[in-house]
């Protein structure tokens, strides 16, 4: 029996007799339509709940996680790292000269670039990572299980990937798009999880100041300022 809700088929309810070869009891056949309606309503409710949940934690433009979910994931991953001793790293990423890019080609072209960067993050990050867009042209990668070296290698792979694009939008060549990235690790560059984004941002600003289109790894927590590590 098909499961319908609001004109949409959600599935099929299949019922078998307890003993193979026997027909279903008449009273059961009479109640099946009501059962199917209830099951369909329950499935539709679950689907709606999941859709609303995704809207609450996802950036609508790129489909990446939003700031709210990133903060929750950072707290959870930080607690796990503290309990297990596993590494935890974070990459802050920013599209270079994005305002000038927007002003030259328009906001639709700018949005297309952000969508493409978001897709690159989803494609290149390892399982368990949390790719997020906190806002604007800024992106964040939360990387449970990755130490500084592995996170820096991933950041460089992202930088090379974006720098190698030849993008166009609405028939216009957009020119080269580049990104700057800052890398920080829990316990190495920040003593607490909530400090990771700030330290990674400082490394990102250092990458911008050093000429953009590069990766910067933050210095140790005792050093107080990031050191440029350009690739």
C-alpha positions in Angstrom: 0.0 0.0 0.0 1.6 3.4 -1.0 2.3 5.9 1.6 1.1 9.4 0.5 1.4 12.7 2.2 0.6 16.1 0.6 0.6 14.6 -2.9 4.1 13.0 -2.4 4.8 9.3 -2.3 7.0 8.5 0.7 7.2 4.8 0.4 5.3 1.6 0.3 3.8 -0.3 3.2 4.1 -4.1 2.6 2.3 -6.6 4.8 2.7 -10.3 4.8 0.5 -13.0 6.4 2.0 -14.7 9.5 1.8 -18.0 7.7 3.1 -18.1 4.1 0.3 -18.8 1.6 -2.6 -17.6 3.8 -4.5 -14.5 3.0 -4.6 -11.5 5.3 -7.5 -11.4 7.7 -10.3 -9.2 6.5 -10.2 -6.9 9.6 -6.5 -6.3 8.9 -7.2 -5.4 5.3 -9.8 -3.0 6.4 -7.5 -1.2 8.8 -4.5 -1.0 6.5 -5.6 2.3 4.8 -5.8 4.0 8.2 -2.4 2.6 9.3 -0.9 3.7 6.0 -2.2 7.3 6.6 -0.7 7.4 10.1 2.7 6.0 8.9 2.7 8.5 6.0 2.0 11.4 8.4 4.7 10.3 10.7 7.3 10.1 7.9 6.3 13.5 6.6 6.7 14.9 10.1 10.2 13.4 10.4 11.1 14.7 7.0 9.9 18.2 7.8 11.8 18.1 11.1 15.0 17.1 9.4 14.5 19.8 6.7 14.1 22.5 9.4 17.1 21.2 11.3 19.3 21.4 8.2 18.0 25.0 7.6 19.1 25.9 11.1 22.7 24.6 10.8 23.5 25.1 7.1 24.5 28.2 5.1 21.9 28.6 2.4 24.3 29.7 -0.3 27.1 27.0 -0.1 25.3 24.3 1.8 28.2 24.2 4.3 27.6 24.4 8.1 26.9 27.8 9.5 28.6 29.6 12.5 26.1 28.2 15.0 26.8 24.6 14.1 30.6 25.3 13.9 30.6 26.6 17.5 28.7 23.5 18.7 31.0 21.2 16.8 34.1 23.0 18.1 33.0 22.5 21.7 32.2 18.8 21.1 35.4 18.1 19.2 37.4 20.0 21.9 35.9 17.9 24.7 36.7 14.7 22.7 40.3 15.8 22.1 40.8 16.6 25.7 39.4 13.2 26.8 41.3 11.2 24.2 44.5 13.2 23.5 43.7 13.1 19.8 44.8 16.2 17.8 42.4 18.9 16.7 43.2 21.5 14.1 41.4 24.4 12.5 41.9 26.2 9.2 40.6 29.7 8.6 40.3 30.5 4.9 39.4 33.8 3.1 39.0 34.6 -0.5 41.5 37.3 -1.5 40.3 40.7 -2.8 36.7 39.5 -2.7 35.2 43.0 -2.3 37.1 44.2 -5.4 36.0 41.0 -7.2 32.4 41.7 -6.2 32.6 45.3 -7.3 34.1 44.3 -10.7 31.9 41.4 -11.7 28.8 41.7 -9.5 27.4 39.9 -6.6 26.1 37.0 -8.6 29.6 36.2 -9.8 30.9 36.6 -6.3 28.3 34.1 -5.0 29.3 31.7 -7.8 32.9 31.9 -6.5 31.8 31.2 -2.9 29.7 28.2 -4.0 32.7 26.9 -5.9 35.0 27.3 -2.9 32.4 25.6 -0.7 32.3 22.7 -3.1 36.1 22.4 -3.0 36.1 22.2 0.8 33.5 19.4 0.7 35.5 17.5 -1.9 38.9 17.8 -0.3 38.3 17.5 3.4 38.7 14.1 5.2 35.7 12.2 6.7 34.7 13.7 10.1 35.8 17.2 9.2 33.4 20.1 9.6 33.5 22.6 6.7 31.7 25.8 7.5 31.0 29.3 6.2 30.8 31.6 9.2 29.9 34.5 7.0 30.9 36.6 4.0 34.0 35.3 2.1 35.3 33.5 5.2 35.4 29.8 5.5 36.5 27.5 8.4 37.5 23.9 8.5 37.4 22.1 11.8 39.6 19.0 11.6 39.3 16.4 14.4 42.2 13.9 14.3 44.6 16.1 12.2 47.7 17.6 13.7 49.4 20.8 12.5 51.4 19.2 9.8 48.4 17.3 8.3 46.2 20.4 8.5 48.9 22.5 6.8 49.2 20.0 4.0 45.4 20.1 3.5 45.5 23.9 3.5 48.2 24.0 0.9 46.2 21.5 -1.2 43.2 23.8 -1.0 45.3 26.8 -1.9 46.7 25.1 -5.0 43.3 23.9 -6.1 41.7 27.3 -6.0 44.7 29.0 -7.6 44.5 26.6 -10.5 40.9 27.5 -11.4 40.0 29.4 -14.6 36.5 30.5 -13.6 33.9 32.3 -15.7 30.3 33.5 -15.0 27.6 34.5 -17.5 30.2 34.4 -20.3 32.7 36.6 -18.4 36.2 35.4 -17.5 36.6 36.1 -13.8 40.4 35.9 -13.7 42.4 34.1 -11.1 40.8 33.5 -7.7 43.1 32.9 -4.7 42.7 32.3 -1.0 44.7 32.9 2.1 44.7 30.4 4.9 45.7 30.3 8.6 46.3 27.0 10.5 46.1 26.4 14.2 46.1 23.3 16.5 44.7 22.8 19.9 47.3 22.6 22.6 50.0 23.8 20.2 48.7 27.2 19.3 45.7 27.6 21.5 45.2 26.1 25.0 41.4 25.9 24.7 39.1 25.0 21.9 37.3 28.4 21.9 40.7 30.1 21.2 41.3 28.1 18.0 39.3 30.4 15.7 41.0 33.5 17.0 44.5 32.1 16.6 43.8 30.7 13.1 42.3 34.1 12.2 45.6 35.8 13.3 47.5 33.4 11.1 45.1 34.2 8.2 45.7 38.0 8.7 49.4 37.3 8.6 49.0 35.5 5.3 47.1 38.5 4.0 49.8 40.9 5.2 52.6 38.7 3.6 51.1 39.0 0.1 48.0 36.7 0.1 47.6 33.4 -1.7 49.6 31.5 0.9 49.3 29.4 4.1 50.4 30.6 7.5 50.8 28.3 10.5 50.3 30.0 13.9 53.2 30.0 16.3 53.1 28.2 19.5 50.9 29.5 22.3 53.8 30.9 24.2 55.1 32.9 21.2 52.1 35.2 21.0 52.1 35.9 17.3 51.9 33.8 14.2 54.8 33.0 11.9 54.5 33.1 8.2 54.9 29.7 6.5 54.3 30.5 2.8 54.0 27.7 0.2 
